[in-house]
């Protein structure tokens, strides 16, 4: 059996967004929420896209083509530009050898956190964003949301950031990625308990070189990242996992 759940059903909602979600339902959405689609979203008033990565930039650019000048991209940091989501050395054996040299799963998790280019975008998307900023079809705000409140005038949400006036938004779209917790939900949770499967302190599977977690039970995708490395979640990681699985008896 092969377990290969992705993180697509675990969109990450920041604490400030969770706190106001019930009060302002329909005004704040996550772009990876089930049922939300960019193609059917009709912007009205000012839309603020929250996030600093490729998805945030692409959503902001797409909305600007339909609603020019009324789209803001709110990110905690200046744009981070990387061609891949980790260094190219992870595409081969150079970095993977060092990664596998340690049996300490805490150390491996620390490596994964350090080497991933979270919240980044490739050069071509950055060029498009920079052009939109120059033309004024998108505005960019570099700040971190501390809390959000309903607009007392009933006009959406006010985003409160340190050191500046509240940012008004008629609609907020979160492009904040996925929750880092182990994917697979109740199915994987039950398997861990009932089959006594080994897990690292972070909750992710501890597997052997053949990606076997328990007898006859193999994993791939995010569940295999403590063995495959930072590329486990992309197409390169899928290829590496396939090679391991082919070698499994």
Beta strands, then each sheet from edge to edge (+ up, - down):
strand 1: 2-3
strand 2: 28-30
strand 3: 47-50
strand 4: 71-75
strand 5: 80-81
strand 6: 120-121
strand 7: 138-142
strand 8: 145-150
strand 9: 157-161
strand 10: 167-169
strand 11: 171-174
strand 12: 212-214
strand 13: 217-219
sheet 1: 1+ 13+ 12-
sheet 2: 2+ 11+ 3+ 4+ 7+
sheet 3: 5+ 6+
sheet 4: 8+ 9- 10+
end
